[in-house]
Amino acid sequence: MEILWTIIIGFVAGIIAKFIMPGDKEPSGFILTTILGIVGAFVATFIGQAVGWYGPNEGARFIGSIVGACVVLAIYGFIAGRTSSRSL
C-alpha cells in the first residue's frame, strides 16, 4: 500500500514541481513530468529512509516528494541541456 501511496503523491508532486520549475530543458509532456515526479517521490523516500527521517515502512511526505521531484527535474534539465548542446 505504501508504494501505491508514493506513486499517487509522486504524480501530484510531479505536476506541482513542473509549475515550480518551468523551463525549456525540463520535459514538457504530461506523462514524462508525472513519471519524473513519481521517481522524485521514490528518491525522496529512499534518501529520507537512509538519513533517518522516515522509518523503514514510511514513504516521503508531500513536501519531501515535491522537493525530490524538483531535484529530479533539475537533474533531467541539466542532462538534457548537456546532451542537446553536444549535438550542435
Secondary structure, 3 states (H helix, E strand, C coil): CHHHHHHHHHHHHHHHHHHHCCCCCCCCCHHHHHHHHHHHHHHHHHHHHHHCCCCCCCCCCHHHHHHHHHHHHHHHHHHHHHHHHHCC
